[in-house]
Amino acid sequence: MRDLEAEWTERAIQRITTENTTLKQRVRQLTTDNRTLDERLKAARSNLRFQDRRVTDLEARITDPGAGA
């Protein structure tokens, strides 16, 4: 184990530690972005369902104008 540790220079350890920190920050950012996009997708689907119901209602009124009154 010590032989492996001896091969790592202080500079290499620092570089890897910095890269690891950067990657962790990127993962957090991507997770946040993913949540935001998921919320937007859910809202868009909800709006689409509402619009579909509205179109169906309007089509029914056009087809039978007396039924909507």
PQR file with spaces between the fields and no chain letter, atoms N, CA, C, O and H, PARSE charges and radii, in Angstrom:
ATOM       1  N    MET     1       0.822   -1.178    0.000 -0.4000 1.5000
ATOM       2  CA   MET     1       0.000    0.000    0.000 -0.0000 2.0000
ATOM       3  C    MET     1       0.883    1.265    0.000  0.5500 1.7000
ATOM       4  O    MET     1       0.623    2.220   -0.733 -0.5500 1.4000
ATOM       5  N    ARG     2       1.915    1.244    0.829 -0.4000 1.5000
ATOM       6  CA   ARG     2       2.791    2.425    0.894 -0.0000 2.0000
ATOM       7  C    ARG     2       3.526    2.651   -0.419  0.5500 1.7000
ATOM       8  O    ARG     2       3.806    3.789   -0.794 -0.5500 1.4000
ATOM       9  H    ARG     2       2.126    0.469    1.424  0.4000 1.0000
ATOM      10  N    ASP     3       3.836    1.556   -1.118 -0.4000 1.5000
ATOM      11  CA   ASP     3       4.504    1.711   -2.415 -0.0000 2.0000
ATOM      12  C    ASP     3       3.622    2.475   -3.381  0.5500 1.7000
ATOM      13  O    ASP     3       4.100    3.323   -4.135 -0.5500 1.4000
ATOM      14  H    ASP     3       3.608    0.631   -0.813  0.4000 1.0000
ATOM      15  N    LEU     4       2.327    2.172   -3.359 -0.4000 1.5000
ATOM      16  CA   LEU     4       1.393    2.884   -4.230 -0.0000 2.0000
ATOM      17  C    LEU     4       1.300    4.351   -3.834  0.5500 1.7000
ATOM      18  O    LEU     4       1.292    5.226   -4.699 -0.5500 1.4000
ATOM      19  H    LEU     4       1.938    1.483   -2.747  0.4000 1.0000
ATOM      20  N    GLU     5       1.231    4.628   -2.540 -0.4000 1.5000
ATOM      21  CA   GLU     5       1.141    6.007   -2.068 -0.0000 2.0000
ATOM      22  C    GLU     5       2.394    6.805   -2.407  0.5500 1.7000
ATOM      23  O    GLU     5       2.316    8.002   -2.683 -0.5500 1.4000
ATOM      24  H    GLU     5       1.237    3.917   -1.837  0.4000 1.0000
ATOM      25  N    ALA     6       3.548    6.143   -2.387 -0.4000 1.5000
ATOM      26  CA   ALA     6       4.806    6.821   -2.667 -0.0000 2.0000
ATOM      27  C    ALA     6       4.876    7.293   -4.124  0.5500 1.7000
ATOM      28  O    ALA     6       5.574    8.258   -4.433 -0.5500 1.4000
ATOM      29  H    ALA     6       3.612    5.171   -2.163  0.4000 1.0000
ATOM      30  N    GLU     7       4.163    6.622   -5.001 -0.4000 1.5000
ATOM      31  CA   GLU     7       4.178    6.983   -6.414 -0.0000 2.0000
ATOM      32  C    GLU     7       3.368    8.252   -6.695  0.5500 1.7000
ATOM      33  O    GLU     7       3.552    8.880   -7.738 -0.5500 1.4000
ATOM      34  H    GLU     7       3.595    5.838   -4.749  0.4000 1.0000
ATOM      35  N    TRP     8       2.497    8.624   -5.801 -0.4000 1.5000
ATOM      36  CA   TRP     8       1.657    9.814   -5.993 -0.0000 2.0000
ATOM      37  C    TRP     8       2.400   11.049   -5.483  0.5500 1.7000
ATOM      38  O    TRP     8       2.768   11.128   -4.311 -0.5500 1.4000
ATOM      39  H    TRP     8       2.348    8.114   -4.954  0.4000 1.0000
ATOM      40  N    THR     9       2.607   11.989   -6.363 -0.4000 1.5000
ATOM      41  CA   THR     9       3.250   13.232   -5.944 -0.0000 2.0000
ATOM      42  C    THR     9       2.200   14.147   -5.331  0.5500 1.7000
ATOM      43  O    THR     9       1.000   13.980   -5.552 -0.5500 1.4000
ATOM      44  H    THR     9       2.307   11.925   -7.315  0.4000 1.0000
ATOM      45  N    GLU    10       2.666   15.095   -4.573 -0.4000 1.5000
ATOM      46  CA   GLU    10       1.751   16.065   -3.949 -0.0000 2.0000
ATOM      47  C    GLU    10       0.952   16.805   -5.032  0.5500 1.7000
ATOM      48  O    GLU    10      -0.238   17.076   -4.867 -0.5500 1.4000
ATOM      49  H    GLU    10       3.640   15.230   -4.393  0.4000 1.0000
ATOM      50  N    ARG    11       1.617   17.118   -6.120 -0.4000 1.5000
ATOM      51  CA   ARG    11       0.950   17.829   -7.229 -0.0000 2.0000
ATOM      52  C    ARG    11      -0.160   16.973   -7.840  0.5500 1.7000
ATOM      53  O    ARG    11      -1.245   17.476   -8.131 -0.5500 1.4000
ATOM      54  H    ARG    11       2.583   16.898   -6.254  0.4000 1.0000
ATOM      55  N    ALA    12       0.110   15.696   -8.030 -0.4000 1.5000
ATOM      56  CA   ALA    12      -0.893   14.785   -8.593 -0.0000 2.0000
ATOM      57  C    ALA    12      -2.087   14.649   -7.653  0.5500 1.7000
ATOM      58  O    ALA    12      -3.237   14.648   -8.093 -0.5500 1.4000
ATOM      59  H    ALA    12       0.991   15.288   -7.793  0.4000 1.0000
ATOM      60  N    ILE    13      -1.808   14.535   -6.376 -0.4000 1.5000
ATOM      61  CA   ILE    13      -2.887   14.419   -5.384 -0.0000 2.0000
ATOM      62  C    ILE    13      -3.740   15.684   -5.390  0.5500 1.7000
ATOM      63  O    ILE    13      -4.968   15.614   -5.338 -0.5500 1.4000
ATOM      64  H    ILE    13      -0.874   14.535   -6.019  0.4000 1.0000
ATOM      65  N    GLN    14      -3.084   16.836   -5.453 -0.4000 1.5000
ATOM      66  CA   GLN    14      -3.811   18.102   -5.477 -0.0000 2.0000
ATOM      67  C    GLN    14      -4.661   18.214   -6.751  0.5500 1.7000
ATOM      68  O    GLN    14      -5.807   18.661   -6.696 -0.5500 1.4000
ATOM      69  H    GLN    14      -2.086   16.893   -5.495  0.4000 1.0000
ATOM      70  N    ARG    15      -4.107   17.814   -7.879 -0.4000 1.5000
ATOM      71  CA   ARG    15      -4.840   17.873   -9.146 -0.0000 2.0000
ATOM      72  C    ARG    15      -6.074   16.978   -9.109  0.5500 1.7000
ATOM      73  O    ARG    15      -7.158   17.381   -9.530 -0.5500 1.4000
ATOM      74  H    ARG    15      -3.177   17.450   -7.923  0.4000 1.0000
ATOM      75  N    ILE    16      -5.898   15.770   -8.605 -0.4000 1.5000
ATOM      76  CA   ILE    16      -7.008   14.819   -8.529 -0.0000 2.0000
ATOM      77  C    ILE    16      -8.075   15.316   -7.551  0.5500 1.7000
ATOM      78  O    ILE    16      -9.271   15.200   -7.817 -0.5500 1.4000
ATOM      79  H    ILE    16      -5.017   15.443   -8.263  0.4000 1.0000
ATOM      80  N    THR    17      -7.636   15.866   -6.428 -0.4000 1.5000
ATOM      81  CA   THR    17      -8.581   16.408   -5.447 -0.0000 2.0000
ATOM      82  C    THR    17      -9.381   17.558   -6.048  0.5500 1.7000
ATOM      83  O    THR    17     -10.594   17.645   -5.858 -0.5500 1.4000
ATOM      84  H    THR    17      -6.664   15.960   -6.212  0.4000 1.0000
ATOM      85  N    THR    18      -8.699   18.434   -6.770 -0.4000 1.5000
ATOM      86  CA   THR    18      -9.376   19.562   -7.424 -0.0000 2.0000
ATOM      87  C    THR    18     -10.364   19.058   -8.476  0.5500 1.7000
ATOM      88  O    THR    18     -11.493   19.542   -8.560 -0.5500 1.4000
ATOM      89  H    THR    18      -7.714   18.363   -6.925  0.4000 1.0000
ATOM      90  N    GLU    19      -9.936   18.101   -9.262 -0.4000 1.5000
ATOM      91  CA   GLU    19     -10.812   17.547  -10.289 -0.0000 2.0000
ATOM      92  C    GLU    19     -12.023   16.873   -9.661  0.5500 1.7000
ATOM      93  O    GLU    19     -13.139   16.994  -10.167 -0.5500 1.4000
ATOM      94  H    GLU    19      -9.019   17.708   -9.193  0.4000 1.0000
ATOM      95  N    ASN    20     -11.807   16.171   -8.573 -0.4000 1.5000
ATOM      96  CA   ASN    20     -12.909   15.511   -7.872 -0.0000 2.0000
ATOM      97  C    ASN    20     -13.914   16.543   -7.371  0.5500 1.7000
ATOM      98  O    ASN    20     -15.122   16.348   -7.512 -0.5500 1.4000
ATOM      99  H    ASN    20     -10.901   16.072   -8.162  0.4000 1.0000
ATOM     100  N    THR    21     -13.435   17.623   -6.795 -0.4000 1.5000
ATOM     101  CA   THR    21     -14.304   18.692   -6.308 -0.0000 2.0000
ATOM     102  C    THR    21     -15.098   19.301   -7.464  0.5500 1.7000
ATOM     103  O    THR    21     -16.298   19.545   -7.343 -0.5500 1.4000
ATOM     104  H    THR    21     -12.455   17.781   -6.680  0.4000 1.0000
ATOM     105  N    THR    22     -14.422   19.541   -8.572 -0.4000 1.5000
ATOM     106  CA   THR    22     -15.075   20.092   -9.757 -0.0000 2.0000
ATOM     107  C    THR    22     -16.168   19.148  -10.261  0.5500 1.7000
ATOM     108  O    THR    22     -17.266   19.588  -10.603 -0.5500 1.4000
ATOM     109  H    THR    22     -13.447   19.343   -8.670  0.4000 1.0000
ATOM     110  N    LEU    23     -15.865   17.872  -10.304 -0.4000 1.5000
ATOM     111  CA   LEU    23     -16.852   16.893  -10.764 -0.0000 2.0000
ATOM     112  C    LEU    23     -18.055   16.819   -9.823  0.5500 1.7000
ATOM     113  O    LEU    23     -19.191   16.687  -10.278 -0.5500 1.4000
ATOM     114  H    LEU    23     -14.974   17.515  -10.026  0.4000 1.0000
ATOM     115  N    LYS    24     -17.812   16.903   -8.530 -0.4000 1.5000
ATOM     116  CA   LYS    24     -18.924   16.891   -7.569 -0.0000 2.0000
ATOM     117  C    LYS    24     -19.824   18.107   -7.768  0.5500 1.7000
ATOM     118  O    LYS    24     -21.049   17.997   -7.708 -0.5500 1.4000
ATOM     119  H    LYS    24     -16.889   17.010   -8.160  0.4000 1.0000
ATOM     120  N    GLN    25     -19.205   19.277   -8.006 -0.4000 1.5000
ATOM     121  CA   GLN    25     -19.991   20.481   -8.266 -0.0000 2.0000
ATOM     122  C    GLN    25     -20.800   20.333   -9.544  0.5500 1.7000
ATOM     123  O    GLN    25     -21.956   20.753   -9.608 -0.5500 1.4000
ATOM     124  H    GLN    25     -18.211   19.366   -8.055  0.4000 1.0000
ATOM     125  N    ARG    26     -20.196   19.740  -10.553 -0.4000 1.5000
ATOM     126  CA   ARG    26     -20.901   19.528  -11.832 -0.0000 2.0000
ATOM     127  C    ARG    26     -22.080   18.587  -11.644  0.5500 1.7000
ATOM     128  O    ARG    26     -23.151   18.821  -12.205 -0.5500 1.4000
ATOM     129  H    ARG    26     -19.257   19.400  -10.502  0.4000 1.0000
ATOM     130  N    VAL    27     -21.904   17.536  -10.868 -0.4000 1.5000
ATOM     131  CA   VAL    27     -22.996   16.595  -10.588 -0.0000 2.0000
ATOM     132  C    VAL    27     -24.141   17.324   -9.882  0.5500 1.7000
ATOM     133  O    VAL    27     -25.309   17.124  -10.216 -0.5500 1.4000
ATOM     134  H    VAL    27     -21.034   17.346  -10.412  0.4000 1.0000
ATOM     135  N    ARG    28     -23.799   18.172   -8.902 -0.4000 1.5000
ATOM     136  CA   ARG    28     -24.848   18.938   -8.205 -0.0000 2.0000
ATOM     137  C    ARG    28     -25.592   19.844   -9.172  0.5500 1.7000
ATOM     138  O    ARG    28     -26.818   19.937   -9.124 -0.5500 1.4000
ATOM     139  H    ARG    28     -22.850   18.334   -8.631  0.4000 1.0000
ATOM     140  N    GLN    29     -24.849   20.513  -10.052 -0.4000 1.5000
ATOM     141  CA   GLN    29     -25.480   21.416  -11.024 -0.0000 2.0000
ATOM     142  C    GLN    29     -26.375   20.645  -11.983  0.5500 1.7000
ATOM     143  O    GLN    29     -27.489   21.078  -12.276 -0.5500 1.4000
ATOM     144  H    GLN    29     -23.852   20.437  -10.091  0.4000 1.0000
ATOM     145  N    LEU    30     -25.899   19.512  -12.471 -0.4000 1.5000
ATOM     146  CA   LEU    30     -26.694   18.707  -13.389 -0.0000 2.0000
ATOM     147  C    LEU    30     -27.939   18.152  -12.708  0.5500 1.7000
ATOM     148  O    LEU    30     -28.994   18.054  -13.334 -0.5500 1.4000
ATOM     149  H    LEU    30     -24.993   19.160  -12.232  0.4000 1.0000
ATOM     150  N    THR    31     -27.826   17.793  -11.445 -0.4000 1.5000
ATOM     151  CA   THR    31     -28.980   17.311  -10.689 -0.0000 2.0000
ATOM     152  C    THR    31     -30.021   18.416  -10.559  0.5500 1.7000
ATOM     153  O    THR    31     -31.216   18.175  -10.731 -0.5500 1.4000
ATOM     154  H    THR    31     -26.969   17.873  -10.937  0.4000 1.0000
ATOM     155  N    THR    32     -29.564   19.623  -10.257 -0.4000 1.5000
ATOM     156  CA   THR    32     -30.472   20.772  -10.158 -0.0000 2.0000
ATOM     157  C    THR    32     -31.126   21.053  -11.516  0.5500 1.7000
ATOM     158  O    THR    32     -32.335   21.268  -11.596 -0.5500 1.4000
ATOM     159  H    THR    32     -28.593   19.819  -10.118  0.4000 1.0000
ATOM     160  N    ASP    33     -30.327   21.048  -12.569 -0.4000 1.5000
ATOM     161  CA   ASP    33     -30.866   21.272  -13.912 -0.0000 2.0000
ATOM     162  C    ASP    33     -31.891   20.208  -14.276  0.5500 1.7000
ATOM     163  O    ASP    33     -32.928   20.509  -14.868 -0.5500 1.4000
ATOM     164  H    ASP    33     -29.345   20.873  -12.505  0.4000 1.0000
ATOM     165  N    ASN    34     -31.599   18.972  -13.923 -0.4000 1.5000
ATOM     166  CA   ASN    34     -32.513   17.876  -14.220 -0.0000 2.0000
ATOM     167  C    ASN    34     -33.848   18.073  -13.496  0.5500 1.7000
ATOM     168  O    ASN    34     -34.909   17.865  -14.085 -0.5500 1.4000
ATOM     169  H    ASN    34     -30.757   18.727  -13.443  0.4000 1.0000
ATOM     170  N    ARG    35     -33.799   18.472  -12.227 -0.4000 1.5000
ATOM     171  CA   ARG    35     -35.038   18.733  -11.483 -0.0000 2.0000
ATOM     172  C    ARG    35     -35.842   19.853  -12.135  0.5500 1.7000
ATOM     173  O    ARG    35     -37.060   19.747  -12.283 -0.5500 1.4000
ATOM     174  H    ARG    35     -32.937   18.641  -11.749  0.4000 1.0000
ATOM     175  N    THR    36     -35.155   20.924  -12.524 -0.4000 1.5000
ATOM     176  CA   THR    36     -35.819   22.059  -13.157 -0.0000 2.0000
ATOM     177  C    THR    36     -36.493   21.635  -14.460  0.5500 1.7000
ATOM     178  O    THR    36     -37.647   21.980  -14.715 -0.5500 1.4000
ATOM     179  H    THR    36     -34.166   21.010  -12.405  0.4000 1.0000
ATOM     180  N    LEU    37     -35.766   20.887  -15.275 -0.4000 1.5000
ATOM     181  CA   LEU    37     -36.336   20.430  -16.543 -0.0000 2.0000
ATOM     182  C    LEU    37     -37.500   19.466  -16.319  0.5500 1.7000
ATOM     183  O    LEU    37     -38.477   19.488  -17.068 -0.5500 1.4000
ATOM     184  H    LEU    37     -34.828   20.607  -15.069  0.4000 1.0000
ATOM     185  N    ASP    38     -37.401   18.631  -15.301 -0.4000 1.5000
ATOM     186  CA   ASP    38     -38.485   17.706  -14.980 -0.0000 2.0000
ATOM     187  C    ASP    38     -39.739   18.476  -14.567  0.5500 1.7000
ATOM     188  O    ASP    38     -40.845   18.122  -14.975 -0.5500 1.4000
ATOM     189  H    ASP    38     -36.608   18.614  -14.693  0.4000 1.0000
ATOM     190  N    GLU    39     -39.574   19.523  -13.762 -0.4000 1.5000
ATOM     191  CA   GLU    39     -40.717   20.342  -13.360 -0.0000 2.0000
ATOM     192  C    GLU    39     -41.342   21.039  -14.562  0.5500 1.7000
ATOM     193  O    GLU    39     -42.565   21.112  -14.675 -0.5500 1.4000
ATOM     194  H    GLU    39     -38.675   19.810  -13.431  0.4000 1.0000
ATOM     195  N    ARG    40     -40.509   21.549  -15.454 -0.4000 1.5000
ATOM     196  CA   ARG    40     -41.016   22.211  -16.657 -0.0000 2.0000
ATOM     197  C    ARG    40     -41.761   21.224  -17.551  0.5500 1.7000
ATOM     198  O    ARG    40     -42.789   21.565  -18.136 -0.5500 1.4000
ATOM     199  H    ARG    40     -39.515   21.490  -15.362  0.4000 1.0000
ATOM     200  N    LEU    41     -41.242   20.001  -17.656 -0.4000 1.5000
ATOM     201  CA   LEU    41     -41.900   18.975  -18.452 -0.0000 2.0000
ATOM     202  C    LEU    41     -43.265   18.634  -17.869  0.5500 1.7000
ATOM     203  O    LEU    41     -44.246   18.512  -18.602 -0.5500 1.4000
ATOM     204  H    LEU    41     -40.406   19.724  -17.181  0.4000 1.0000
ATOM     205  N    LYS    42     -43.327   18.481  -16.547 -0.4000 1.5000
ATOM     206  CA   LYS    42     -44.613   18.181  -15.898 -0.0000 2.0000
ATOM     207  C    LYS    42     -45.617   19.304  -16.135  0.5500 1.7000
ATOM     208  O    LYS    42     -46.790   19.041  -16.399 -0.5500 1.4000
ATOM     209  H    LYS    42     -42.530   18.580  -15.952  0.4000 1.0000
ATOM     210  N    ALA    43     -45.163   20.555  -16.043 -0.4000 1.5000
ATOM     211  CA   ALA    43     -46.044   21.698  -16.283 -0.0000 2.0000
ATOM     212  C    ALA    43     -46.523   21.717  -17.730  0.5500 1.7000
ATOM     213  O    ALA    43     -47.694   21.986  -17.997 -0.5500 1.4000
ATOM     214  H    ALA    43     -44.209   20.768  -15.828  0.4000 1.0000
ATOM     215  N    ALA    44     -45.622   21.432  -18.657 -0.4000 1.5000
ATOM     216  CA   ALA    44     -45.996   21.416  -20.074 -0.0000 2.0000
ATOM     217  C    ALA    44     -47.024   20.318  -20.351  0.5500 1.7000
ATOM     218  O    ALA    44     -47.970   20.531  -21.109 -0.5500 1.4000
ATOM     219  H    ALA    44     -44.671   21.213  -18.440  0.4000 1.0000
ATOM     220  N    ARG    45     -46.842   19.160  -19.747 -0.4000 1.5000
ATOM     221  CA   ARG    45     -47.808   18.069  -19.932 -0.0000 2.0000
ATOM     222  C    ARG    45     -49.165   18.439  -19.353  0.5500 1.7000
ATOM     223  O    ARG    45     -50.203   18.138  -19.942 -0.5500 1.4000
ATOM     224  H    ARG    45     -46.073   18.987  -19.131  0.4000 1.0000
ATOM     225  N    SER    46     -49.151   19.091  -18.198 -0.4000 1.5000
ATOM     226  CA   SER    46     -50.399   19.528  -17.585 -0.0000 2.0000
ATOM     227  C    SER    46     -51.116   20.541  -18.479  0.5500 1.7000
ATOM     228  O    SER    46     -52.329   20.458  -18.674 -0.5500 1.4000
ATOM     229  H    SER    46     -48.308   19.335  -17.720  0.4000 1.0000
ATOM     230  N    ASN    47     -50.361   21.492  -19.016 -0.4000 1.5000
ATOM     231  CA   ASN    47     -50.950   22.476  -19.927 -0.0000 2.0000
ATOM     232  C    ASN    47     -51.509   21.808  -21.169  0.5500 1.7000
ATOM     233  O    ASN    47     -52.574   22.188  -21.657 -0.5500 1.4000
ATOM     234  H    ASN    47     -49.376   21.560  -18.858  0.4000 1.0000
ATOM     235  N    LEU    48     -50.805   20.822  -21.679 -0.4000 1.5000
ATOM     236  CA   LEU    48     -51.272   20.108  -22.862 -0.0000 2.0000
ATOM     237  C    LEU    48     -52.577   19.380  -22.581  0.5500 1.7000
ATOM     238  O    LEU    48     -53.490   19.401  -23.407 -0.5500 1.4000
ATOM     239  H    LEU    48     -49.941   20.513  -21.283  0.4000 1.0000
ATOM     240  N    ARG    49     -52.673   18.735  -21.418 -0.4000 1.5000
ATOM     241  CA   ARG    49     -53.924   18.053  -21.062 -0.0000 2.0000
ATOM     242  C    ARG    49     -55.078   19.056  -20.987  0.5500 1.7000
ATOM     243  O    ARG    49     -56.177   18.782  -21.469 -0.5500 1.4000
ATOM     244  H    ARG    49     -51.932   18.719  -20.747  0.4000 1.0000
ATOM     245  N    PHE    50     -54.823   20.213  -20.383 -0.4000 1.5000
ATOM     246  CA   PHE    50     -55.847   21.253  -20.289 -0.0000 2.0000
ATOM     247  C    PHE    50     -56.274   21.704  -21.690  0.5500 1.7000
ATOM     248  O    PHE    50     -57.466   21.825  -21.969 -0.5500 1.4000
ATOM     249  H    PHE    50     -53.931   20.435  -19.991  0.4000 1.0000
ATOM     250  N    GLN    51     -55.303   21.949  -22.563 -0.4000 1.5000
ATOM     251  CA   GLN    51     -55.618   22.390  -23.926 -0.0000 2.0000
ATOM     252  C    GLN    51     -56.378   21.319  -24.699  0.5500 1.7000
ATOM     253  O    GLN    51     -57.288   21.636  -25.465 -0.5500 1.4000
ATOM     254  H    GLN    51     -54.334   21.850  -22.337  0.4000 1.0000
ATOM     255  N    ASP    52     -56.014   20.059  -24.504 -0.4000 1.5000
ATOM     256  CA   ASP    52     -56.740   18.963  -25.167 -0.0000 2.0000
ATOM     257  C    ASP    52     -58.200   18.944  -24.735  0.5500 1.7000
ATOM     258  O    ASP    52     -59.093   18.769  -25.563 -0.5500 1.4000
ATOM     259  H    ASP    52     -55.275   19.802  -23.881  0.4000 1.0000
ATOM     260  N    ARG    53     -58.445   19.126  -23.428 -0.4000 1.5000
ATOM     261  CA   ARG    53     -59.831   19.157  -22.944 -0.0000 2.0000
ATOM     262  C    ARG    53     -60.577   20.349  -23.524  0.5500 1.7000
ATOM     263  O    ARG    53     -61.748   20.239  -23.888 -0.5500 1.4000
ATOM     264  H    ARG    53     -57.719   19.269  -22.755  0.4000 1.0000
ATOM     265  N    ARG    54     -59.904   21.479  -23.607 -0.4000 1.5000
ATOM     266  CA   ARG    54     -60.516   22.690  -24.163 -0.0000 2.0000
ATOM     267  C    ARG    54     -60.869   22.496  -25.639  0.5500 1.7000
ATOM     268  O    ARG    54     -61.958   22.875  -26.070 -0.5500 1.4000
ATOM     269  H    ARG    54     -58.953   21.569  -23.311  0.4000 1.0000
ATOM     270  N    VAL    55     -59.965   21.915  -26.407 -0.4000 1.5000
ATOM     271  CA   VAL    55     -60.226   21.652  -27.824 -0.0000 2.0000
ATOM     272  C    VAL    55     -61.391   20.691  -27.973  0.5500 1.7000
ATOM     273  O    VAL    55     -62.264   20.896  -28.816 -0.5500 1.4000
ATOM     274  H    VAL    55     -59.081   21.607  -26.057  0.4000 1.0000
ATOM     275  N    THR    56     -61.411   19.641  -27.158 -0.4000 1.5000
ATOM     276  CA   THR    56     -62.506   18.675  -27.207 -0.0000 2.0000
ATOM     277  C    THR    56     -63.837   19.361  -26.914  0.5500 1.7000
ATOM     278  O    THR    56     -64.834   19.094  -27.585 -0.5500 1.4000
ATOM     279  H    THR    56     -60.702   19.474  -26.473  0.4000 1.0000
ATOM     280  N    ASP    57     -63.857   20.240  -25.919 -0.4000 1.5000
ATOM     281  CA   ASP    57     -65.066   20.981  -25.573 -0.0000 2.0000
ATOM     282  C    ASP    57     -65.507   21.877  -26.728  0.5500 1.7000
ATOM     283  O    ASP    57     -66.689   21.923  -27.071 -0.5500 1.4000
ATOM     284  H    ASP    57     -63.047   20.457  -25.374  0.4000 1.0000
ATOM     285  N    LEU    58     -64.556   22.583  -27.320 -0.4000 1.5000
ATOM     286  CA   LEU    58     -64.891   23.467  -28.444 -0.0000 2.0000
ATOM     287  C    LEU    58     -65.374   22.667  -29.657  0.5500 1.7000
ATOM     288  O    LEU    58     -66.301   23.094  -30.346 -0.5500 1.4000
ATOM     289  H    LEU    58     -63.597   22.545  -27.041  0.4000 1.0000
ATOM     290  N    GLU    59     -64.764   21.529  -29.922 -0.4000 1.5000
ATOM     291  CA   GLU    59     -65.226   20.682  -31.021 -0.0000 2.0000
ATOM     292  C    GLU    59     -66.647   20.208  -30.785  0.5500 1.7000
ATOM     293  O    GLU    59     -67.456   20.163  -31.713 -0.5500 1.4000
ATOM     294  H    GLU    59     -64.011   21.182  -29.362  0.4000 1.0000
ATOM     295  N    ALA    60     -66.954   19.851  -29.540 -0.4000 1.5000
ATOM     296  CA   ALA    60     -68.309   19.407  -29.214 -0.0000 2.0000
ATOM     297  C    ALA    60     -69.310   20.545  -29.418  0.5500 1.7000
ATOM     298  O    ALA    60     -70.419   20.307  -29.895 -0.5500 1.4000
ATOM     299  H    ALA    60     -66.298   19.887  -28.786  0.4000 1.0000
ATOM     300  N    ARG    61     -68.944   21.755  -29.070 -0.4000 1.5000
ATOM     301  CA   ARG    61     -69.837   22.906  -29.269 -0.0000 2.0000
ATOM     302  C    ARG    61     -70.073   23.188  -30.752  0.5500 1.7000
ATOM     303  O    ARG    61     -71.178   23.551  -31.154 -0.5500 1.4000
ATOM     304  H    ARG    61     -68.043   21.949  -28.682  0.4000 1.0000
ATOM     305  N    ILE    62     -69.030   23.018  -31.557 -0.4000 1.5000
ATOM     306  CA   ILE    62     -69.160   23.250  -32.996 -0.0000 2.0000
ATOM     307  C    ILE    62     -70.075   22.175  -33.604  0.5500 1.7000
ATOM     308  O    ILE    62     -70.934   22.465  -34.436 -0.5500 1.4000
ATOM     309  H    ILE    62     -68.132   22.723  -31.231  0.4000 1.0000
ATOM     310  N    THR    63     -69.864   20.935  -33.167 -0.4000 1.5000
ATOM     311  CA   THR    63     -70.637   19.837  -33.694 -0.0000 2.0000
ATOM     312  C    THR    63     -72.111   19.943  -33.318  0.5500 1.7000
ATOM     313  O    THR    63     -72.984   19.666  -34.141 -0.5500 1.4000
ATOM     314  H    THR    63     -69.166   20.699  -32.491  0.4000 1.0000
ATOM     315  N    ASP    64     -72.392   20.343  -32.077 -0.4000 1.5000
ATOM     316  CA   ASP    64     -73.775   20.457  -31.587 -0.0000 2.0000
ATOM     317  C    ASP    64     -73.931   21.778  -30.847  0.5500 1.7000
ATOM     318  O    ASP    64     -73.877   21.803  -29.617 -0.5500 1.4000
ATOM     319  H    ASP    64     -71.683   20.568  -31.409  0.4000 1.0000
ATOM     320  N    PRO    65     -74.127   22.896  -31.585 -0.5600 1.5000
ATOM     321  CA   PRO    65     -74.178   24.216  -30.961  0.2800 2.0000
ATOM     322  C    PRO    65     -75.274   24.350  -29.901  0.5500 1.7000
ATOM     323  O    PRO    65     -75.114   25.125  -28.958 -0.5500 1.4000
ATOM     324  N    GLY    66     -76.366   23.627  -30.028 -0.4000 1.5000
ATOM     325  CA   GLY    66     -77.460   23.738  -29.062 -0.0000 2.0000
ATOM     326  C    GLY    66     -77.167   23.081  -27.732  0.5500 1.7000
ATOM     327  O    GLY    66     -77.797   23.409  -26.727 -0.5500 1.4000
ATOM     328  H    GLY    66     -76.496   22.996  -30.793  0.4000 1.0000
ATOM     329  N    ALA    67     -76.212   22.149  -27.709 -0.4000 1.5000
ATOM     330  CA   ALA    67     -75.919   21.407  -26.471 -0.0000 2.0000
ATOM     331  C    ALA    67     -75.134   22.265  -25.484  0.5500 1.7000
ATOM     332  O    ALA    67     -75.223   22.034  -24.278 -0.5500 1.4000
ATOM     333  H    ALA    67     -75.701   21.882  -28.525  0.4000 1.0000
ATOM     334  N    GLY    68     -74.383   23.228  -25.947 -0.4000 1.5000
ATOM     335  CA   GLY    68     -73.563   24.044  -25.061 -0.0000 2.0000
ATOM     336  C    GLY    68     -74.342   25.151  -24.381  0.5500 1.7000
ATOM     337  O    GLY    68     -73.838   25.757  -23.435 -0.5500 1.4000
ATOM     338  H    GLY    68     -74.310   23.415  -26.927  0.4000 1.0000
ATOM     339  N    ALA    69     -75.525   25.429  -24.820 -0.4000 1.5000
ATOM     340  CA   ALA    69     -76.301   26.543  -24.262 -0.0000 2.0000
ATOM     341  C    ALA    69     -77.046   26.177  -23.020  0.5500 1.7000
ATOM     342  O    ALA    69     -77.739   27.017  -22.445 -0.5500 1.4000
ATOM     343  H    ALA    69     -75.934   24.937  -25.588  0.4000 1.0000
